[in-house]
Structures are given as C-alpha cells and as structure tokens.
Amino acid sequence: SDSRSSPGPALCGSAHLGCAMYIPKRQSRIDATTDFDADTAEGHDTEEAKRMEESVAFLRRPSNCSRVEDAARDYAFKALKLIVSDNENCLDRDILLHFVSQQQKRNRGLLSLPFSLVFFFLFAWSAQFHEDVKNVYVIESGLRQALGKGVGEIKNIKETWDWLNNTIFPTVFQQTDFQGVPIEDKMEWSRILSYNHLEGPLFLEQERSTKQLCEDEAGVATDMFCYPTMSTDDSDFGRSLANVLPDGTLNSTAPISAPKDGEYAGNVSISLEERVEFYNRPFKAVKNDGRRLRMMRPTYADRLSGGAQTAGIAKEGVFRAVFPPNMPYPQIQERLNYMYHNGWLDKQTKHLSLRALLLNSEVGRPRLQSYKLVLSFGRAGDVFAKLTMDTIFLQTYFTTMAMASEAAFALMLFGTTIFEIRSACRHIREGTFRRTAASGWFLLQWLIIVLGWAAILGYQYIDAQLGAVKTDMEAIVAVRKADTPPEMNNAGESFHNAAANVTFVAAWHRLLVAVYHLVLMIRFFVAFRAQPRLGVVVSTLEVCLIDVFHFMVILLPCFCAYAISGAFVFGRRIEEFSDIQAAVGICFKIVTESEFDWPELSEEHFWTTVIWTWTFMLFISLVMLNLVLAIVLDVYSEQRKLAGKSESVAQTFWQLVTVARHWKRWVPIPVLQEKLAKMPRMISREDFLKAFPGMPDKQVEMLISGSKLLAANIHAGPEHQKHTMRMAIAMKVAMDQVANDIEELDKGSYEPEPDDETLNKPKPSWQAEIARELASQNHSMLMLQWRLQQLNWSWQAMDMAHGKGAVFDLDAAEPKRPSDIIL
C-alpha cells in the first residue's frame, strides 16, 4: 500500500522518536474544505473579500489543483522516505519488504551456486576419467613425432618413395632389437617405440584422377594432358606387371623372390602365382569396400588445386597395398621396390594414405591408437601432409572411482530432470508455460538436461560399439598367432572399419563433452548474479553485449578489408596470407599480440607494407580495440553506481555463517513477508521487535542495516536524481502558472476560462484551514520575537550590572530546573 494513499498523518512509533510526518490527502485540500469563518473575514472590506474569493475560485480549478497537489504529494513522499532512511528508529515497510525479497532471491542463487559447482566438477571428473587426456597426450605426442618424422620435407613423388623406404616402414616394421639382433618371435615384431604394437595390417592406399586433354575456353592448352583432382580413375594401371609364363618361369622387370618352405608357421605352401597376384594387387582398384570416411579438415583442403578433397580414400576407386605385421621386412622392401618400378605413384595420384592401428596396454587403460597420414599431391606441384591420431579405449570404466563419479552425475542430472518436469507441469496447469518457456533460464536448464543425457548415452553407445572392435581384434590376434602368410591373409579390413566407426562417434562425442562444459559455465553466471558484487560483473557483461554487437558491425568490415588487402599484397610470397581464411587468422593474431614479422612483410614493396601495417595497427589495433575497452569500462561504471554500497563476497560468506550459527531462531523469509505485509507503512524499531520477539539480534541488525543501505542506494542513485529533477521542474511550472494568475488577480485583469466548470459549482473553501495555520504561525513568531526582545533586555541589564567582558564560573552555578528550560 502506497503511503500516498494512506489517510491522515503517518506516525512512526512514539512521539519521542521524532518521526511524525504529515502526508497530505488528495481530497483534504479541495473537497473537505469549509467556507470562510465569519470571524476570520471580519475586518476585511468588500473588495478584499471579492479578490480572495476569486483567488480561491482560481485555485479550485482542476488543472491547477491536480498539478500542485501531485507535486506536493510526491515531494512529501520523497521527503518522508529521506527522513526515514536517516532515522535509525524508523523503518520503511516497502523498503524492508523489498530488501527481504532481495535476500530471498540471493539465498536461492547462493544455494544454486554450490549445486552448480558440484554438478560441474562431477561431470568434469567423470569426463576426465573417460578421456584420460594426460595419458593420451603422452602416447600420441611420441607417436606423432616417430610416425611423422620427415613428412614436412616431402616435395615430390621421388621423395615420397624415399620417405616410405627409409623412414616410415623401418619404424613401423621393427623386427630387430635395439642392438640389431633379429627377433625370433613374430608376435614381438612391429613394435613402435617399444610399447605400441601394430595390430592388423598397415594399409597403403591411393586415389587417382583421370588423365585427359585440358579444356579451356581460350583453347591455349588443348594439346596438353591434365589431371583434374575432382575426377576419379579406378581403372587398372602399371607399366609392366609381372606374370607367370606357362612354363612356370617368372616374367617381371622387378625381382620377386619365390616362396620358401618354412617361411611361415604351419608349413603352408604358397605358389609363385599367388605371390605374383599378391604383388600385383595394389594396381587394381578395390570395389565396394564400404568403409566410412570423414571429410578432410579445412587446414589444407582449400589450398589444393581443384578444391577440397576427402581425408582418406573414397569408398570406391581405392588402390590398396596391404602389409601384415608378420611379413618379413626383406619381403616388404621387395614389394615396395616392385611397386616403385611399376609406377604405382605417378602424375595421376591425388592422395596417398597410410592407416594403422596400434595397441598400447602399458599406460592406463588398454587402448588402440588410430594412425592416419594423408599426403595430398596438389596440381601445382606441391605436397601437403595431414597426420591424424585418435584414441580408442578398449575399456570404458577402468576404476571404481570413474563409475562412482558418473553415477553421481547421472543421479544429479536425474534429479534436475524430475524437478524441471514438475515445474513445467505446474506452469502448464497455471497457464504460464508459454511465458516461462520463453525465459532464458528455462531454455538453459533444458539445454543442460538434454546435453547431459546425450553425454551419458554417448559413452554407453561407444561402449556398445567396442564389442565389434574387440571381436575383430581377437580374430586378428588369432591370425597372427597362426602366422598366416600375407598372400592368404584377408583379415584386417573389418577391424579397421569397426575402429573407424568408434573413432567417428568418439570424435563428435568428445566435441559434445567440450561444449557441455561451456554450457555449464553459463549457469555459473546466473548463480553469480545472486551476489551483489559479482552481479555487477555479470550485469556489465550482459549490458555491454548490445553495444559491443553494434561496434562489431563497424569493426568486422574494416577488419575483413585489411585481411583481404593483405592477401593481395603479401599472399604471393607469404603462406599465412596465401588465402582469405589464412589472412583473417594472421590478422587476428597481429591484432591480439601486436606483433608481426616486419622483415618478411617488407621484403618487397617497402612503402606499401608501411602504409598497410601502420594504418592497420593504428586504426584496428589501437583505436578499435581501445573503443571496446572503453565501452566495457563505461558500462561497468554505470552498473557499479547502480549497485551502490553493495556487500562484498566476504560479507556474504559471513552472513551465511551467521545464519548457520543461529538457524534455530532465525525467522524464515516467508514468515517475515507475511507479517510485514500486515504492519503499518512506517514501522518503529520497537514495533518491529514486538512483531518478531524471538528474532536473533544478528538478524535484526542485518535487516535494519540492509534496508537502510538499500534506501540510501535508491535515493542516491541516478534514477532518483532524475525523478527529483522532473518533480522539481513540474512544481516550478505549476507554481509559475499560479503566480502569473495571482498577479493578474492583483492587477484586476484576470478572467476565468469559459470552460472552467468549477466556477459554477458551489464548493466550500479550504482557505480557512490555511488561514488558521498562518495565524498560528504568526502567533508563534510574535511570541518568539517577544522572548528575544526580553532576552536582549536581560543581556543589557547584565552588562550594566557586571560590565562588558565579565566572566562567569558555570561549574559553580546551580543546575537549571526543568521549568527553566526553554523548548
């Protein structure tokens, strides 16, 4: 209930509190008035009475009365709140209720903060157990260095063969110990860095483009052959492949050793025809292998001639050479040499891919390391390499702690889901679901729930897919133990396909887990808003987003213009500016780091480089970025002023400790709101204590000091200052109009408006009340003047009796009686 609608005077406690304030009633100045008293009007002549009646009639006009009364009532209301905010013994009920409501929201937010922290750390802990990032990095970093050695130095096909023969194959197919002694047990062959064992064969695959006459509109290159990278050629090829003649002799330009008895376990005999067919197999395309592929990342895809290419080999048109781990290394070299002499890699080669699966059971959980290296042969004569390593954990839950953390997170997520479902059902019954569903908190909660269940179910799906991987792996191990010859060994493709499926799902699931952490971070901002000081930071970020968005509308075109111009100026000779995407990236790096390679940039066209770099650094890096900082600081200063003298984090923590210490006697907030709503507009401290007799002193002081601080912040805020200025201006305009009309009345030139209906209605005047108040004030002033005159006479008598400059001993004087004290 607003004090402006409360009848009569509002008293705050006893009279000795000095907190009485008269609140004018809306009708007390107009409707509840009386005519002039005969005694009051006595002594006035007829002209004076007539002028006064005209003045009263003017003041009765609704246009004037409403303006003056509204301004006076607002002023009285604001003055009352200011008086109450400075009085320690008076409490404003509305401000107190507002403070209690803020405390309730703050408590809910502070209670949600521990829940959000526990929810976040349980998920992070569970994800850490599943992903095992530290051990993954330890293993993959060594494998990347060993299996990617020398790749960056490959420039052409000849260097590709040298790298295959001298680097990668000796590293993968290690069949001697560190002293060079041959290893007899084939199960110990093909260990990389001693602890990573090759499981299944290594696939060496290529994709080829067609050879055709060049086509161009000008007809300049129509007599030349081109190899479009967007085309695919799956026809058989080879210069002079080997074959076995009818007489059993070998017809081959490259050496092929005849099979030997006892070369493989089990005394399995292999014919020369089978070996020749095995050597010729890479020159024939593999049809309908049905492998799942992923698209190549844009790191190198857009730089290749002809556009983006696939990350490996397409489903069809694949030319594959298989190298099992039990194949002796001399035979591996012989087969590579055969492929080299018969031109397995030539101008039609688009991509060369190496795929392998490595088992490591030494570090943490048993895992398979998926290795894939793609060499892309650009039609500009360049070679680009992309190495990809993925980890497939063969055991989903390695420790009891991992299972417990995921179970605890699932339990909290289940509780959150049930709570939100019940809340949604309640809003549906109340008819407020549409408004609630449009709120940001509702959308955030359900996004957290959906992504959380997706993360949990994703781990279960990956665990189910691991069954196929384990089954194929057991078959691979059995074939290896049997030492099946490569010519008869077709195992490995199903194993790689199952591993590729798990890798594909795990990669997207890993991205989901990473994004989910960021979504949970947004929940922290909602919880931080409950604390006043932290809420200032959150409000700053929220408010400045609009200004930053409008600023980005200006910044982005300017930034992109510099990036595009930099690509044209430096792109011909600097790799970082060779395309638009790379130019945007390097420009962003220059802006954030304020560093660039000046000698490289200014190697050609010195003054062009000067103009580009200087204007870019001055305009983008110095001016634009500092404008962003200015926007944020300006918004922060405004939010800090609106917050006023809010409590710090330490004070909030201490209040929570205080509540915990007095929880038995602490009055709940719903009880406070219920009783305060029934109390009068202005509450004295004594009345407040009577209403809550068992309330702890700490809670009383907290409520009183908090409400006083809230009132001070409201009255000191910029919105209050604006409201006060508007109120003062309205009063000034209304009083100026009244003064002008009174001046016209005094001159006798006032004429009432024709449409003023109040002149035709007989209404009692309220001037008698004003006259009585003025008479009372006049009498008081006359009494005060008489007492001052008496005091002056007494002072003159003392000067005459004792002389000027006399000094009196006040300590020896008798104390005054209460009747001597002048009030």
BELCOR-V419157 format. One record per pair of residues at least 6 apart in sequence whose C-alpha atoms are under 7 Angstrom apart, sorted by the first residue. I is the first residue (numbers start at 1). GAP is how many residues later the second one is. Records with the same first field share a line. If there is no record, write none. Layout:
# BELCOR-V419157
I=GAP + GAP
This chain:
# BELCOR-V419157
3=678
4=69 + 73
7=18
8=15 + 17
9=12 + 13 + 14
10=10 + 11 + 12 + 13
11=8 + 9 + 10 + 671
12=7 + 8 + 78 + 670 + 671 + 672
13=670 + 671
21=59
23=53
24=49
29=737
30=736
33=731 + 732 + 733
34=730 + 731 + 732 + 734
35=729 + 730 + 731 + 733
36=729 + 732
37=731
55=687
56=709
57=702
59=6
60=698
61=695 + 697
64=670
67=667
68=663 + 666
71=656 + 659 + 660
84=6 + 7 + 8
85=623 + 626 + 627
89=595 + 596
90=592 + 593 + 594 + 595
91=591 + 592 + 593
92=589 + 590 + 591
93=583 + 588 + 589 + 590
95=612 + 616
96=611
97=576
99=607 + 608
100=569
104=565
105=425
106=424 + 425
109=418 + 421
110=417 + 420
112=415
113=411 + 414
116=408
119=290
120=400
122=283 + 287
123=286
125=280
126=276 + 279 + 280
129=273
130=266
135=228
140=249
147=21
151=234
154=6 + 229
155=227 + 228
156=227
157=188
171=21
172=18 + 19 + 20
173=16 + 17 + 152 + 156
174=15 + 16 + 17
175=7 + 8 + 14 + 15
176=6 + 7
177=6
186=140
189=136
190=7 + 8 + 135
191=6 + 7
195=165 + 167
196=162 + 163 + 164
197=161 + 162 + 163
198=127 + 159 + 160 + 161
199=158 + 159 + 160
200=124 + 125 + 157 + 276 + 292
201=121 + 122 + 123 + 124 + 155 + 291
202=120 + 121 + 122 + 152 + 153 + 154
203=117 + 118 + 119 + 120 + 151 + 152 + 153
204=116 + 117 + 118 + 149 + 150 + 151
205=113 + 114 + 115 + 116 + 147 + 148 + 149
206=107 + 112 + 113 + 114 + 143 + 145 + 146 + 147
207=106 + 110 + 111 + 112 + 142 + 143 + 144 + 145
208=24 + 25 + 140 + 141 + 142
209=18 + 19 + 20 + 22 + 23 + 24 + 139 + 140 + 141
210=17 + 18 + 21 + 22 + 23 + 138
211=14 + 15 + 16 + 137
212=13 + 14 + 15
213=9 + 10 + 11 + 12 + 13
214=7 + 8 + 10 + 11 + 12
215=6 + 7
227=121
228=78
229=76 + 77 + 121
230=76
232=85
233=84
234=51 + 83
235=50
236=47 + 48 + 49
237=46
238=45 + 104 + 105 + 106
239=103 + 104
240=102
241=11 + 39 + 101
242=9 + 10 + 34
243=7 + 8 + 9 + 33
244=6 + 7 + 29
245=6
254=84 + 87
256=78
258=14
259=11 + 12 + 13
261=6 + 8
264=219 + 220 + 221
265=217 + 218
274=213
275=212
278=209
279=56
282=37 + 38 + 39
283=36 + 61
284=35
285=32 + 33 + 34
286=30 + 31 + 32 + 33
287=29 + 30
288=27 + 28
289=26 + 27
290=25
291=24 + 206
292=208
294=17
295=15 + 16
296=13 + 14 + 15
300=84
301=6 + 7 + 8
302=6
304=74
305=73 + 74 + 75
311=63
312=41 + 62
324=162
326=154 + 157
327=159
349=28
350=26 + 27
351=23 + 24 + 25 + 26
352=22 + 23 + 24
353=19 + 20 + 21 + 22
354=18 + 19 + 20
355=16 + 17 + 18
356=14 + 15 + 16
357=11 + 12 + 13 + 14
358=10 + 11 + 12
359=8 + 9 + 10
360=6 + 7 + 8
361=6
365=28 + 30 + 33
366=27 + 28 + 29
367=24 + 25 + 26 + 27
368=23 + 24 + 25
369=20 + 21 + 22 + 23
370=19 + 20 + 21
371=17 + 18 + 19
372=15 + 16 + 17
373=13 + 14 + 15
374=11 + 12 + 13
375=8 + 9 + 10 + 11
376=7 + 8 + 9
377=6 + 7
390=113
392=111
394=72
396=67
397=6
413=36
417=32
424=9
427=6
436=6
437=6
448=71
451=65
455=57 + 58
458=51
462=40 + 44
465=37
468=30
469=26 + 29 + 30
472=22 + 23
473=22
476=15 + 16
525=13
528=6 + 7
529=6 + 9
532=114 + 115
533=113 + 114 + 115 + 116
536=103 + 104
539=100
540=95 + 96 + 99
544=87 + 88 + 91
548=80
560=24
563=17 + 20 + 21 + 24
564=16 + 19
566=11 + 17
567=10 + 11 + 12 + 13 + 16
570=7
571=6 + 7 + 8
572=6
576=6 + 7 + 10
577=6
590=6
591=30
601=8
602=7
641=76
642=75
644=69
659=7
665=29 + 30 + 31
666=29 + 30
667=28
714=6
741=9
744=6
